[in-house]
Amino acid sequence: MNHLLCAGRAVGTEEHSPGVTHAALYSSVAPFSGVAPGDVVQLALSVAVENAPFGYAYVQEKYFADAAEILAIQDVEYFPKQRWYRVRAEPGQNGVGFLSVRVKQPKKKEPRLRPHIAVAVPGRESRKMVRTASLRDRSLLIRTMFAPGLRIVTAPGVPGMADALGTLATLAPGSRPVSVSQPRSGTAGLGQDGRIGYEPRPGFTGYDRFEYTVATPDGGQVTAPVNVYVGALDDRPGVFPEHQLTTDFQPWQWSELTGAMPWPGPVTPQNG
């Protein structure tokens, strides 16, 4: 499926017969689903012209270079000096170019892959180019590393335990828990085998909470919660449910961008 990220058009300035170039940028990943470091995303730039001898659309490299690296391009021209990727369209033709990019490990908080495009049209007589400013709309949120939350249910006065190592499939191999914080109504500890223990204080029943920290091989740290319930849950269905994966984790597979790329036309031109 093709997901629209941005669309725009450039309108010529010649008085009697202004040409128009339409362009739209599509992604193989839906903006709301997000991407993770290492994921490969396909971008497709679609271009079409009206009453113009040709038209261009550009993906501007400088706006996504920190978030992704180019793996391959198809039917796209690259201009190193300007740092843009260009697709050309002729009359009666819908020009489409593809870029495959790999998402980088983010360096900013709330990182996003937000490509910018520009659109250009020449005059029918002068051939002077009219180019829009940088255009952007939707983006792909880059999901950073996270450790899963843990759950412990135990009886009053009885120690409980959770296995942290068995839940770290979302992190890089070699990640390990290194510390725990202390809850309000008990004590917590970390064993050498990666198990996290909790012991409620005498007489306590109800909910408690603390956190555990995981160290990754690259020197980073990730913190996640451990939620605790002390008491019986048999007569309280639906309270403090246990969430477990019922199947082995499989990477999500998306369809490649194929077929015609329609280009929606904005109500007013961006350069108008």
Backbone hydrogen bonds, N-H to C=O, Kabsch-Sander energy under -0.5 kcal/mol:
donor,donor_aa,acceptor,acceptor_aa,energy
3,H,1,M,-0.5
3,H,27,S,-2.4
4,L,2,N,-0.5
5,L,25,L,-3.2
6,C,25,L,-1.4
8,G,23,A,-2.4
10,A,21,T,-2.2
12,G,19,G,-3.8
20,V,50,E,-2.7
21,T,10,A,-2.5
22,H,48,A,-3.2
23,A,8,G,-2.4
24,A,46,S,-2.0
25,L,6,C,-3.1
26,Y,44,A,-3.0
27,S,3,H,-2.5
28,S,42,Q,-1.9
33,S,30,A,-1.3
34,G,30,A,-1.1
35,V,141,L,-2.7
38,G,103,V,-2.7
39,D,36,A,-2.4
41,V,39,D,-0.5
41,V,101,V,-3.0
43,L,99,L,-3.2
44,A,26,Y,-2.2
45,L,97,G,-2.7
46,S,24,A,-3.0
46,S,44,A,-0.6
47,V,95,G,-3.0
48,A,22,H,-2.2
50,E,20,V,-2.8
55,G,89,A,-1.8
56,Y,120,A,-2.1
57,A,87,V,-1.8
58,Y,118,A,-2.8
59,V,85,Y,-2.5
60,Q,58,Y,-0.5
60,Q,116,H,-2.2
61,E,59,V,-0.7
61,E,83,R,-2.2
62,K,83,R,-0.7
63,Y,60,Q,-1.1
64,F,61,E,-1.7
65,A,61,E,-1.3
67,A,64,F,-1.0
68,A,64,F,-2.1
69,E,102,R,-2.4
71,L,100,S,-3.5
72,A,100,S,-1.3
74,Q,98,F,-2.3
77,E,86,R,-2.7
79,F,84,W,-2.4
83,R,79,F,-2.2
84,W,79,F,-1.2
85,Y,59,V,-2.5
86,R,77,E,-3.2
87,V,57,A,-2.4
89,A,55,G,-2.4
93,Q,90,E,-2.0
95,G,47,V,-1.7
95,G,93,Q,-0.8
97,G,45,L,-2.0
98,F,74,Q,-2.7
99,L,43,L,-2.7
100,S,72,A,-2.9
101,V,41,V,-2.9
101,V,99,L,-0.5
102,R,69,E,-2.7
103,V,39,D,-2.8
104,K,67,A,-2.8
113,L,140,L,-3.2
114,R,112,R,-0.8
117,I,135,L,-2.5
118,A,58,Y,-1.6
120,A,56,Y,-2.7
121,V,130,V,-2.1
123,G,128,K,-1.1
127,R,123,G,-0.8
130,V,121,V,-2.7
131,R,129,M,-0.5
132,T,119,V,-2.9
135,L,117,I,-3.2
137,D,138,R,-0.6
138,R,5,L,-2.7
140,L,113,L,-2.4
141,L,31,P,-0.8
141,L,139,S,-0.6
142,I,111,P,-2.3
143,R,35,V,-4.0
143,R,141,L,-0.7
150,L,225,P,-2.3
152,I,227,N,-2.4
154,T,229,Y,-2.2
158,V,155,A,-2.2
160,G,198,Y,-3.2
162,A,196,I,-2.2
164,A,162,A,-0.8
164,A,194,G,-1.7
167,T,164,A,-1.7
168,L,165,L,-1.2
171,L,168,L,-1.6
175,S,172,A,-1.7
176,R,215,A,-2.1
178,V,213,T,-3.0
179,S,213,T,-1.2
181,S,211,E,-2.8
187,T,199,E,-2.2
189,G,197,G,-2.0
191,G,195,R,-3.0
194,G,191,G,-1.6
196,I,162,A,-3.4
197,G,189,G,-2.7
197,G,195,R,-0.5
198,Y,160,G,-2.6
199,E,187,T,-2.6
201,R,185,S,-2.4
204,F,201,R,-2.0
206,G,230,V,-2.7
208,D,228,V,-2.2
210,F,226,V,-1.9
212,Y,224,A,-2.6
213,T,179,S,-2.5
214,V,222,V,-3.2
215,A,176,R,-2.9
216,T,220,G,-2.6
219,G,216,T,-2.0
222,V,214,V,-2.4
224,A,212,Y,-2.3
226,V,210,F,-3.4
227,N,150,L,-2.7
228,V,208,D,-2.8
229,Y,152,I,-2.4
230,V,206,G,-3.1
231,G,154,T,-2.7
231,G,229,Y,-0.6
236,R,233,L,-1.8
239,V,236,R,-1.7
243,H,241,P,-0.5
244,Q,242,E,-0.6
258,T,256,E,-0.6
270,Q,9,R,-1.2
271,N,9,R,-0.5
272,G,269,P,-1.1
